Amino acid sequence: MCGIYGFAGFEDADLLRRMGEVIHHRGPDGEGSYSDPRFSMGMRRLSIIDLEGGSQPIANEDGRLRVVFNGEIYNYVELTEELEALGHDFKTRCDTEVLVHAYEQWGMDFLERLNGMFAFALYDLERGELIVARDRAGQKPLYWHQSAGRFVFGSEIKSILECAAVPREPNTEAVDPYLTLRYVPQPETLFRGIFTLPAGHFLRLRIRDMDVQVRRYWDVPLHEDKPRRSRAEYVEELEGLFVDAVRLTMRSDVPVGAYLSAGVDSSLVVAAMTRFTEKLNTFSIGFGSPIDETQDARKLADHLGCTHHEVIATPEDFAELPRAIWHLERPIGDVLILAYFLLARATSKEVKVVLSGEGADESFAGYSFHKIIQWTKWGTRLAPGFLTRKVAAGLIDAVPVDLLDKAFVYPAHLGKTGQKKTASYLRHFQERNLNESYIALKALFDLDERRTLYADDFKRAATDAWIRPPRDSSGAYLDQLLKLQFDDWLQDNLLLRQDKNTMASSLELRCPFLDHRIIELAFEMPPGLKVRGTVDKWVEREIGKKWLPPENTKRSKNPFYFPLEYFHESSPIQGLIAETLDPERVRRRGLFDPAAVAHLVERMASGEFLVLKQVLSLVILELWYRIFIDRERLF
């Protein structure tokens, strides 16, 4: 596990040093670099495998290839044995060296043989080419910038910004997607001219003319015709693959722990891990509120014989929000980023590697909106169109909000804002394609809300034109929906916040459910093995019946969120909001109408779930501007 960085088209030894220093947190155990007149690259190392012999960059036998690497190749043992049998000479026992020999042996096809999470830069001196690649799901980040004959890349944007030739400017066109989704979808970032390499892609740079080509090497598989296999066969195959994925992700020369929430995903991970170790540390975070589930996690940890650790977040912890945003770089408009930051910091005091259940919901349909969209689709097939547009939407409009709250998956107050959004979703469902319905249902601010919020000079930015249609309409409807999440939600939100928050504390996060073999099997399965009636993740729960107490397999999906409804009136949070969204500050920033922002802040008193999240998303955006654009020191 490391941070990597580099540049082509110019020489600057001091820049390479600065690029490494600014991401010291990603690799405090060592550093390494390579430079020639055309190209320079470096890395910071967090030692996990081959603690003594894994220094980078690593070269092949004749020195023609050199690589710097961030991540883990879980099947490196098997690949090493295969490559040695083919005549390759290994000088280390680390997973990084597999990359140069595999590329030498199989060319770009070697990417398909890798099982892991990774971002790497492989320099071919003979061809004068740089290959930069990212893992299939996007667990490890990689950013790049090109202008005026210069190419700069890094695991973090902070490294790229060390180059004086890279403009430190906001990408204002990305503000509208941010307010809609709570994140900026790849390949854009909130920095103008700095892009993220999407998951499952590689970039090839021909250094002599600085030609850049970006290509996809893997995609989520959609099947028009599902193979005919029994439910029991699928359950058995998934169980075997999952146990093997956990075994591989536990490969480490340092202690390994696990995040545990007591939900079915993390519970399965921990239960599988106990097959391979007798001493397992587990970690969870709570909020000291009525919705807290830490006691459930503690009970399961005791049942499985684990040593459990708890972190309790408080309003006072909001003082750490600027630090979390600095590490995140690409802002996510959800204060849950703070919870993950606090959890990772506490976990890093006990272990150096932690496993998580992240990624299971995106393969096995674990979110409430998966069921909502699918049910709505069924309803439009069974009933005349006017039923959804008129009757159902009208019923949602007419029902008392308190009654509607009981059907809302979050144990928070839906409020008038949420009621209006739900009715609008139903009313316009048949007019929208799947992607538009998906975004409409999960949007933080809808189009009208954004137009009301923006300052006059910025209203032109409010448009839904950036919403991309689905790239592929083949396969089952539910699988098409899940694929949409792989294309942005997973890599631009969930995995981004996990990588940046864990690496902020020099902690490595691994996700067994993101083994590509499991993803491919999940998309081969019939939709009914994921959602059966009101039951989500059915196939996971079937495995859980063998491993876990009944209460863990039967419990419904409880969304993990920061319960602002219990904290927003505290002085630390109110003070942060007042200082960050001060009307004069809002006016100077020029994005929003100060009166509209003030009105939104006033509405927080209602305790509405969506309003609280909307206000804090604006706080996070302003803090990002102050840290990265204004260059204020806020921590």
C-alpha positions in Angstrom: 0.0 0.0 0.0 1.5 3.3 -1.1 0.9 6.6 -2.7 2.4 7.1 -6.2 3.1 10.2 -8.2 5.1 11.4 -11.2 5.4 13.6 -14.3 6.6 13.6 -17.9 7.8 16.2 -20.4 10.0 18.1 -18.1 12.6 17.7 -15.3 12.2 19.0 -11.7 13.8 17.0 -8.9 12.5 19.2 -6.2 8.9 18.8 -7.5 9.2 15.0 -7.1 10.3 15.4 -3.5 7.4 17.8 -2.7 4.9 15.5 -4.4 6.0 12.7 -2.0 6.1 14.8 1.1 2.5 16.0 0.8 1.2 12.5 0.8 3.5 11.2 3.5 0.4 9.8 5.3 -0.2 7.3 2.6 3.3 5.7 3.1 5.2 6.6 6.2 7.4 3.5 6.1 9.6 4.5 3.1 10.0 6.2 -0.3 11.6 5.6 -3.6 11.9 7.3 -7.0 13.2 7.0 -10.6 14.1 9.8 -13.0 15.5 10.3 -16.5 15.4 13.4 -18.7 11.9 12.4 -20.1 10.1 11.0 -17.0 10.1 11.0 -13.2 8.0 8.9 -10.8 8.0 8.2 -7.0 6.2 6.5 -4.2 5.6 6.5 -0.5 5.4 3.1 1.0 3.1 1.6 3.7 4.8 -1.8 4.3 2.2 -4.7 4.3 3.9 -7.5 2.4 7.6 -8.3 2.3 8.4 -5.7 4.8 12.2 -5.7 4.1 12.3 -6.4 0.4 9.4 -4.6 -1.1 11.0 -1.2 -1.8 9.9 0.6 -5.0 10.3 1.3 -7.9 10.8 -2.3 -8.9 12.4 -3.3 -12.3 12.3 -6.4 -14.4 15.4 -8.5 -15.2 16.9 -6.2 -17.8 15.8 -2.9 -16.3 13.6 -2.0 -19.3 10.5 -1.8 -17.1 10.0 0.0 -13.8 6.8 0.3 -11.7 5.5 2.1 -8.7 2.4 0.6 -7.2 -0.4 1.5 -4.8 -2.6 -1.4 -3.5 -2.4 -5.1 -3.3 -2.4 -7.9 -5.9 -4.1 -10.6 -3.8 -3.2 -13.5 -6.2 0.4 -12.5 -6.4 1.6 -15.9 -4.9 -0.2 -17.8 -7.7 1.0 -15.4 -10.4 4.6 -15.5 -9.1 4.6 -19.3 -9.3 3.2 -19.2 -12.9 5.7 -16.6 -14.1 8.7 -18.4 -12.5 7.7 -21.5 -14.3 7.8 -19.5 -17.5 11.4 -18.4 -16.8 11.0 -15.1 -14.9 13.5 -14.3 -12.2 12.0 -12.7 -9.1 14.2 -10.7 -6.7 11.6 -10.1 -4.0 8.6 -11.8 -2.6 6.3 -8.8 -2.8 3.3 -8.4 -5.0 4.6 -5.3 -6.8 7.2 -7.3 -8.7 4.5 -9.4 -10.3 3.4 -6.4 -12.4 6.7 -6.0 -14.4 7.0 -9.7 -15.2 3.3 -10.1 -16.0 3.4 -7.1 -18.4 6.6 -8.5 -19.9 5.0 -11.9 -20.4 1.4 -11.0 -21.5 1.4 -7.3 -22.6 -1.7 -5.4 -21.7 -3.7 -8.6 -21.3 -1.9 -9.0 -18.0 -4.5 -6.7 -16.4 -7.2 -9.3 -16.8 -5.1 -11.7 -14.7 -4.8 -9.4 -11.7 -7.1 -10.0 -8.7 -6.7 -7.0 -6.4 -7.1 -3.3 -5.7 -4.5 -1.2 -7.4 -3.3 1.9 -9.1 0.1 1.7 -10.7 2.4 3.5 -13.1 4.6 1.2 -15.3 7.3 2.9 -17.4 8.6 1.1 -20.5 12.0 2.8 -21.1 12.5 1.1 -24.5 9.2 2.2 -25.9 9.1 5.5 -24.1 5.6 4.7 -22.8 3.9 5.1 -19.5 1.0 2.8 -18.6 -1.2 3.9 -15.7 -4.0 1.6 -14.6 -6.7 1.3 -12.0 -8.5 -1.7 -10.5 -11.8 -2.9 -11.8 -14.0 -1.4 -9.0 -12.0 1.7 -8.3 -10.7 0.9 -4.9 -7.4 2.8 -5.4 -7.5 6.4 -6.7 -5.5 7.9 -9.6 -5.6 11.5 -10.9 -3.9 13.2 -13.8 -3.4 16.5 -15.6 -2.1 17.4 -19.0 -1.3 20.8 -20.5 1.5 22.6 -22.4 3.5 19.5 -23.0 3.4 18.4 -19.4 1.8 15.4 -17.9 1.4 15.0 -14.1 -0.2 12.1 -12.1 -0.7 11.0 -8.5 -2.7 9.0 -6.0 -3.8 12.3 -4.6 -4.6 15.6 -6.1 -2.4 17.3 -3.5 0.6 15.9 -5.3 -0.5 17.2 -8.6 -1.1 20.7 -7.2 2.6 20.8 -6.1 3.4 21.4 -9.8 3.3 25.2 -10.3 2.1 24.7 -13.9 -1.1 23.1 -12.7 -3.8 25.8 -12.1 -5.4 25.8 -8.7 -8.9 26.6 -10.0 -12.4 25.3 -9.2 -14.3 23.5 -11.8 -17.5 25.4 -11.4 -19.3 23.3 -13.9 -19.0 20.4 -11.4 -20.9 22.3 -8.7 -24.3 21.3 -10.1 -23.5 17.6 -10.2 -22.1 17.9 -6.7 -25.3 19.4 -5.3 -27.3 16.7 -7.1 -25.3 13.6 -6.3 -23.3 14.8 -3.2 -20.1 14.0 -5.3 -18.6 14.8 -8.7 -18.9 11.9 -11.1 -15.7 10.7 -12.9 -13.8 11.6 -14.9 -14.3 15.2 -13.7 -13.2 16.5 -10.3 -13.9 19.8 -8.6 -10.5 21.1 -9.8 -10.4 22.4 -13.4 -8.2 20.4 -15.6 -7.5 17.6 -13.1 -9.2 14.3 -14.0 -9.7 10.9 -12.3 -8.8 7.8 -14.2 -12.1 5.8 -14.1 -12.2 2.3 -12.5 -11.4 -0.5 -14.9 -9.4 1.8 -17.2 -5.8 2.2 -18.2 -4.1 5.3 -19.6 -1.2 5.1 -22.1 1.1 8.1 -22.5 3.5 8.1 -25.4 6.1 10.4 -24.1 7.8 11.6 -27.3 4.7 13.5 -28.4 2.7 13.4 -25.1 -0.2 11.6 -26.7 -2.6 10.3 -24.1 -5.1 7.5 -24.7 -7.6 6.2 -22.0 -9.1 2.7 -22.5 -11.4 0.5 -20.6 -10.1 -3.0 -20.0 -13.0 -4.3 -17.8 -16.7 -3.6 -17.4 -19.5 -4.9 -15.3 -21.0 -7.8 -17.2 -24.7 -7.6 -18.2 -26.3 -10.8 -19.4 -29.3 -10.8 -21.8 -29.9 -14.5 -21.1 -29.1 -15.8 -17.6 -27.6 -19.3 -17.3 -30.1 -21.9 -16.0 -28.8 -23.0 -12.6 -30.6 -23.7 -9.4 -30.6 -21.3 -6.4 -28.7 -23.9 -4.4 -25.9 -24.0 -7.0 -25.6 -20.2 -6.9 -25.5 -20.1 -3.1 -22.8 -22.8 -3.0 -20.7 -21.1 -5.7 -20.9 -17.7 -4.0 -20.1 -19.2 -0.6 -16.9 -20.8 -2.0 -15.8 -17.7 -3.9 -16.5 -15.5 -0.9 -14.4 -17.6 1.5 -11.6 -17.6 -1.0 -11.8 -13.8 -1.5 -11.6 -13.4 2.3 -8.6 -15.7 2.4 -6.8 -13.8 -0.3 -7.6 -10.3 1.2 -6.2 -11.5 4.6 -2.7 -12.1 3.0 -0.5 -9.8 5.0 2.7 -9.6 7.1 1.1 -7.2 9.5 -2.0 -7.5 11.8 -5.4 -7.5 10.1 -8.8 -6.4 11.6 -12.3 -5.8 10.3 -15.0 -3.1 10.4 -18.2 -4.6 11.9 -21.6 -2.9 11.8 -23.7 -6.1 12.5 -25.3 -5.8 9.1 -25.2 -8.9 6.9 -22.3 -7.7 4.7 -19.7 -7.0 7.5 -21.0 -9.9 9.6 -20.2 -12.3 6.8 -16.8 -10.9 6.3 -16.0 -11.2 10.0 -17.4 -14.7 10.2 -15.3 -15.8 7.3 -12.2 -14.2 8.7 -12.5 -16.2 11.9 -11.9 -19.4 9.8 -8.4 -18.2 9.2 -7.4 -16.5 12.5 -8.2 -17.0 16.2 -7.4 -13.5 17.2 -9.4 -10.9 15.3 -9.9 -7.2 16.2 -13.2 -5.7 15.1 -14.2 -2.0 15.0 -17.5 -0.1 14.8 -18.6 3.5 15.2 -21.7 4.9 16.9 -23.2 8.2 17.8 -24.7 7.7 21.2 -28.2 8.2 19.8 -31.4 6.1 19.8 -30.5 4.7 16.4 -27.1 3.5 17.5 -26.3 -0.1 16.5 -23.0 -0.5 18.3 -24.5 -2.9 20.8 -25.6 -5.2 18.0 -22.1 -5.2 16.6 -20.6 -5.9 20.0 -23.0 -8.8 20.6 -22.0 -10.4 17.3 -18.3 -9.8 17.9 -18.6 -11.6 21.3 -20.5 -14.5 19.6 -17.7 -14.9 17.0 -14.9 -14.6 19.6 -13.5 -11.3 18.4 -11.9 -8.4 20.4 -14.2 -5.5 19.7 -13.5 -1.8 19.8 -16.0 1.1 19.6 -15.8 4.7 18.6 -18.5 7.1 19.6 -18.8 10.3 17.5 -19.9 13.5 19.2 -20.7 17.1 18.0 -17.3 18.2 19.3 -15.7 16.0 16.6 -17.0 18.4 14.0 -13.8 20.3 14.7 -12.0 17.6 12.6 -14.3 18.1 9.6 -11.8 20.4 7.8 -9.0 17.9 8.2 -11.2 15.1 6.8 -12.0 17.3 3.8 -8.3 18.1 3.2 -7.6 14.3 3.0 -10.7 13.7 0.9 -9.8 16.3 -1.8 -12.9 15.5 -3.9 -15.6 16.7 -1.6 -18.5 14.4 -0.7 -21.5 16.3 0.6 -22.3 14.0 3.5 -21.0 14.4 7.0 -20.7 10.7 7.2 -17.2 11.3 5.9 -16.3 12.5 9.4 -17.5 9.2 10.9 -15.3 7.2 8.6 -12.3 9.5 9.4 -12.8 9.0 13.1 -13.2 5.2 12.8 -10.1 4.8 10.6 -8.0 6.9 13.0 -9.0 4.7 16.0 -8.6 1.5 14.0 -5.1 2.4 12.9 -3.9 2.3 16.6 -4.6 -1.4 16.7 -4.0 -2.8 13.2 -2.5 -1.8 9.9 -5.0 -3.6 7.6 -8.8 -3.7 7.9 -11.4 -5.6 5.9 -14.8 -4.1 5.2 -18.2 -5.3 3.7 -18.1 -2.4 1.2 -19.4 -3.2 -2.3 -21.9 -5.9 -1.4 -24.9 -3.6 -1.7 -23.9 -2.6 -5.2 -23.7 -6.3 -6.4 -26.6 -7.8 -4.4 -29.1 -4.9 -4.3 -28.9 -3.8 -0.7 -30.3 -0.3 -0.9 -34.0 0.7 -0.4 -34.0 2.5 -3.7 -33.2 -0.7 -5.6 -36.5 -2.1 -4.4 -38.4 1.2 -4.9 -37.3 1.6 -8.5 -38.0 -2.0 -9.3 -41.4 -2.0 -7.6 -42.3 1.2 -9.5 -41.3 -0.4 -12.7 -43.5 -3.4 -12.0 -46.4 -1.1 -11.0 -46.3 0.7 -14.4 -46.5 -2.6 -16.2 -49.4 -3.9 -14.2 -51.5 -0.7 -14.0 -52.4 2.0 -16.5 -49.9 4.9 -16.7 -52.3 7.4 -14.9 -52.2 5.2 -11.8 -48.6 6.1 -11.1 -48.8 9.6 -12.3 -52.1 10.6 -10.7 -53.3 8.2 -8.0 -50.0 7.1 -6.4 -48.3 10.5 -6.6 -51.5 12.2 -5.3 -51.7 9.8 -2.4 -48.1 10.6 -1.4 -48.9 14.3 -1.6 -52.0 13.9 0.6 -50.7 11.5 3.3 -49.6 13.1 6.6 -45.9 13.4 6.7 -45.6 11.6 10.1 -47.4 8.6 8.6 -45.1 8.7 5.6 -42.1 8.6 7.9 -43.1 5.1 9.1 -42.5 3.8 5.6 -39.2 5.7 5.2 -36.1 3.5 5.6 -34.2 6.1 7.6 -35.4 6.5 11.2 -35.5 10.3 10.6 -38.1 12.9 9.7 -38.9 12.8 6.0 -40.6 16.2 6.0 -42.3 18.2 3.3 -39.1 18.2 1.2 -38.9 14.4 1.1 -42.6 14.1 0.5 -42.4 16.4 -2.5 -39.4 14.5 -3.9 -41.2 11.1 -3.5 -44.4 12.3 -5.2 -42.4 13.9 -8.1 -40.5 10.7 -8.6 -43.7 8.8 -9.1 -45.4 11.4 -11.2 -42.5 11.6 -13.7 -41.3 8.0 -13.6 -42.6 7.0 -17.0 -41.2 10.1 -18.7 -37.6 9.2 -17.5 -35.1 6.6 -18.5 -33.6 4.4 -15.8 -30.6 6.7 -15.1 -32.9 9.8 -14.8 -35.2 8.0 -12.3 -32.2 6.7 -10.4 -30.8 10.2 -10.0 -34.2 11.8 -9.3 -34.8 9.4 -6.4 -31.4 9.9 -4.7 -30.8 13.6 -5.6 -29.9 15.8 -2.7 -31.1 19.0 -4.4 -33.5 18.6 -7.4 -33.3 21.0 -10.4 -35.8 23.5 -9.0 -34.1 23.6 -5.6 -30.7 24.2 -7.3 -32.1 27.1 -9.4 -33.6 28.7 -6.3 -30.3 28.3 -4.4 -27.9 29.8 -7.1 -26.8 33.4 -7.3 -28.2 35.1 -10.4 -24.9 34.9 -12.3 -24.7 31.2 -11.6 -28.2 30.1 -12.4 -27.2 29.0 -16.0 -25.2 26.2 -14.3 -28.4 24.6 -13.1 -29.1 22.0 -15.8 -29.8 18.3 -16.0 -28.0 18.1 -19.3 -24.9 16.5 -17.6 -27.0 13.5 -16.6 -25.7 10.7 -18.8 -28.0 8.0 -20.3 -27.3 4.4 -19.5 -24.5 3.1 -21.7 -26.1 -0.3 -22.1 -29.8 -1.3 -22.0 -29.2 -5.0 -22.1 -29.6 -7.4 -19.2 -32.2 -7.5 -16.4 -33.6 -4.2 -15.2 -32.2 -4.6 -11.7 -28.8 -5.3 -13.1 -28.9 -2.2 -15.3 -29.6 -0.2 -12.1 -26.7 -1.8 -10.2 -24.4 -1.2 -13.1 -25.2 2.6 -12.9 -23.9 2.5 -9.4 -20.7 0.9 -10.4 -20.1 3.7 -12.9 -20.2 6.4 -10.3 -21.7 5.9 -6.9 -19.3 3.1 -5.9 -16.0 4.6 -7.1 -16.8 8.3 -6.7 -18.5 8.1 -3.3 -18.1 5.0 -1.2 -14.7 3.8 -2.2 -13.3 7.3 -2.4 -14.3 8.2 1.2 -12.9 4.8 2.4 -9.6 5.1 0.7 -8.9 8.7 1.7 -10.1 8.3 5.3 -8.1 5.1 5.9 -5.0 6.4 4.2 -5.2 9.6 6.3 -4.2 7.3 9.2 -1.9 5.1 7.2 -4.4 2.2 7.3 -5.1 -0.2 4.5 -8.7 -1.1 3.7 -9.6 -4.2 1.8 -13.0 -5.3 0.4 -13.6 -9.0 -0.3 -17.0 -8.4 -1.9 -15.1 -6.4 -4.6 -13.2 -9.5 -5.8 -14.1 -9.4 -9.5 -15.1 -13.0 -9.5 -17.8 -12.2 -7.0 -19.0 -9.2 -9.0 -19.2 -11.3 -12.2 -21.1 -14.0 -10.5 -23.5 -11.6 -8.9 -24.4 -10.1 -12.3 -24.8 -13.6 -13.8 -27.4 -14.4 -11.1 -31.1 -13.9 -11.7 -32.5 -10.8 -10.1 -34.7 -12.9 -7.8 -31.6 -14.1 -5.9 -30.8 -10.6 -4.9 -34.3 -9.1 -4.3 -37.1 -11.5 -3.4 -40.3 -9.5 -2.5 -39.3 -7.3 0.4 -36.0 -9.2 1.2 -32.8 -7.7 -0.1 -29.5 -9.6 -0.6 -31.4 -12.9 -0.5 -28.4 -15.0 -1.6 -26.1 -13.4 1.1 -28.7 -14.1 3.8 -28.8 -17.8 2.7 -25.1 -18.1 3.3 -25.5 -16.2 6.6 -28.0 -18.8 7.8 -25.1 -21.2 8.0 -22.7 -18.9 9.7 -24.6 -16.3 11.8 -27.2 -16.0 14.5 -30.8 -15.7 13.1 -31.1 -12.1 14.2 -28.2 -11.1 11.9 -29.6 -12.7 8.8 -33.2 -11.6 9.4 -32.5 -8.0 10.2 -33.4 -5.5 7.5 -30.9 -3.2 5.9 -30.4 -0.3 8.2 -28.8 2.6 6.4 -25.6 3.9 8.0 -25.8 7.6 8.3 -24.8 10.5 10.6 -27.9 11.2 12.7 -27.8 15.0 12.5 -31.4 15.2 13.7 -30.0 14.5 17.2 -27.0 16.8 17.0 -27.8 19.8 14.7 -28.8 22.1 17.6 -25.5 21.6 19.5 -23.2 24.6 19.7 -20.2 23.1 17.8 -22.4 22.3 14.7 -24.4 25.5 14.9 -21.2 27.5 15.2 -19.7 25.8 12.2 -22.8 26.5 10.1 -23.0 30.1 11.2 -19.3 30.8 10.4 -19.2 28.8 7.1 -22.5 30.0 5.7 -22.4 33.6 6.9 -24.4 35.7 4.3 -21.4 37.9 3.6 -19.1 34.9 3.0 -21.8 33.3 0.7 -22.1 36.6 -1.2 -18.3 36.8 -1.8 -18.1 33.2 -2.9 -20.6 34.1 -5.7 -22.2 30.6 -6.1 -25.4 31.0 -4.1 -28.0 33.6 -3.1 -27.3 34.5 0.5 -31.0 34.9 1.2 -31.8 31.4 -0.2 -29.0 29.8 1.9 -30.2 31.7 5.0 -33.7 30.4 4.4 -32.4 26.8 4.1 -30.5 27.1 7.3 -33.6 28.4 9.1 -35.5 25.3 7.9 -33.1 23.1 9.8 -35.2 23.8 12.9 -37.8 21.4 11.4 -35.4 18.5 11.8 -36.2 17.4 8.2 -33.8 14.7 7.1 -33.1 16.1 3.6 -32.8 19.7 4.8 -30.1 18.8 7.4 -28.2 17.0 4.7 -28.5 19.9 2.3 -27.2 22.4 4.7 -24.2 20.3 5.6 -23.4 19.7 2.0 -23.1 23.4 1.5 -20.8 23.6 4.6 -18.6 21.0 3.2 -18.4 22.7 -0.2 -17.4 26.0 1.4 -14.8 24.4 3.6 -13.4 22.7 0.4 -13.1 26.1 -1.3 -11.4 27.7 1.7 -8.9 24.8 2.0 -8.0 24.2 -1.6 -8.8 27.4 -3.5 -8.3 30.1 -0.8 -5.5 28.0 0.8 -6.6 28.8 4.3 -5.2 26.7 7.2 -8.3 25.5 9.0 -6.6 22.8 11.2 
